[in-house]
Amino acid sequence: MCQVCTSVTQGVPQVFLGKDKAFTFDYVYDMDYNQQQIYDSCASALIEGTFEGYNATIFAYGQTGSGKTYTMGTGFGLGFREDEIGIVPRAVEHLFNGIEARRKAAIEKGEPPPEFKVLAQFMEIYYEEILDLLDTTRDASDKKGKSHIKIHEDASGSIYTVGVTTRHVTSLQETMQCLKNGALSRTTASTNMNAESSRSHAIFTLVIKQQRVVMETMPDDDGKERDTTEMFTDFETLTAKFHFVDLAGSERLKRTGATGNRAKEGISINCGLLALGNVISALGDKAKKGSHVPYRDSKLTRLLQDSLGGNSRTVMIACVSPSDRDFMETLNTLKYANRARNIKNKVSINQDKTSKQMATLRAEILDLQQELILYRTGKRMVDADGVESINDMFHENTMLQTENNNLRKRVKALQETVDTITAKNIALLAEHSLAMITSGEGTEENKDQVKALIEGYMKETEELRAKLLESEAMCRVNSRSESVLSSVRESHSQMSFMGTEDSNVSEVIALAKREVRVLKKKTYKQRHG
């Protein structure tokens, strides 16, 4: 006899609870949405960010039975269809496909392929104790034993755990096997609200370590870029953590009907979620800005310290029930998510110190080379007092070069215009001549005009032919004179070398004069017929 008490505004990421309570989020998914649409819109970009060294977190929150484990994909029940696969399996497949694509792209470019190393961890928080779900030596039935796993914080503020089993995975199948083994070891039980309720908070973590080649392009002396792959190739190491968090559902003991151990588990779950709510309130409430953030009140908030207000791109998925019998739980979940939406994280690339320092030095080298180019080109100068200033001659030279380029473009355009007009004039003259010839039959005046036109063309042709013959004759004369002079020079050098310089010079000169007179007579006869 329950009714639907929620509605989604079409085209707007807004959900209405009842008639007057509206909540706006980044994304809102109604009951008819599928798993692929959810992954593509809010999770796919986070996987792409891990390849650039950005941490990411996705955690699902909501009351028990609202679909958190189903959405995250950390449950392995029977009869799951392909379209029901959750976020975690899709993200793992996306990750390994991206690794393979980047390796192939580097090989096609002739570059060394990047090296990837993926590590998997799976933990659950049960009764405020961290249990290792991948530890095969642990007694699965002993849930209340003291855990040896410790939480620490490094110098940069990042959270890490000591004593957790870390599996090196190289494929989708290996990763999914780890996820499945851990999910089957997770603590679950039946309540009145959920036949298979998660009784612990589960955190599945992937650590992606990447070492890739960095190739820089440095400017040449003229300011243009050049390829300096051989002399400026370096490696950088990036590390990214991706947390997939499946929180246990918030519940009321009265509705779940839990007693004994189930009731104690519910109390422990609610304590952890309360601590998480206090952290979200401290970070998202503007009135509490700058106040103490109680990360240490719970193991859950301590592990998620990077994800809430730290160095991580975090997505919170609030799962709610559309039934009116769950109205109050749905309202609390939406308020919870609305406060979390106000949290602002400061993300940065996780790069090791050595490669980060080298990247800083590369950037400084580029800046110094740019400054050196400015001095070489004369744009900047230093006077006698050591004061830097901008050279006015550089600006003037730049303006003149720009004006010169503009004039070149204008001359080119004018030349094209002249060629176009000349071609058009030739076409018009040809048409005019053709019209006079074709329409001149029977008219004495037109015939005279055609005759005069032809005579003019013939006269111009003969003049051009005469000029051409004259030019050819001059070329022959010049070539002969050059050959005579060269022979005279050779004879002169040979005679001087033999020791008879005075006697033979006069003979060579007389011979040259005779040759010149003969050439003059031949040229005169050719010109005057």
Secondary structure, 3 states (H helix, E strand, C coil): CCCECEEECCCCCEEEECCCEEEECCCCCCCCCCHHHHHHHHCHHHHHHHCCCCCEEEEEEEECCCCHHHHHCCCCCCCCCHHHCCHHHHHHHHHHHHHHHHHHHHHHCCCCCCEEEEEEEEEEEECCEEEECCCCCCCCCCCCCCCCCEEEECCCCCEEEECCCCEEECCHHHHHHHHHHHHHCCCEECCCCCCCEECCEEEEEEEEEEEEEEECEEECCCCCEEECCCCCEEEEEEEEEEEEEECCCECCHHHHCCCCHHHHHHHHHHHHHHHHHHHHHHHHCHHHCCCCCCHHHCHHHHHCCCCCCCCCEEEEEEECCCEHHHHHHHHHHHHHHHHHCCCCCCCCCCECHHHHHHHHHHHHHHHHHHHHHHHHCCCEEECCCCCEEECHHHHHHHHHHHHHHHHHHHHHHHHHHHHHHHHHHHHHHHHHHHHHHHCCCCCHHHHHHHHHHHHHHHHHHHHHHHHHHHHHHHHHHHHHHHHHHHHHHHHHHHHHHHCCHHHHHHHHHHHHHHHHHHHHHHHHHHHHC
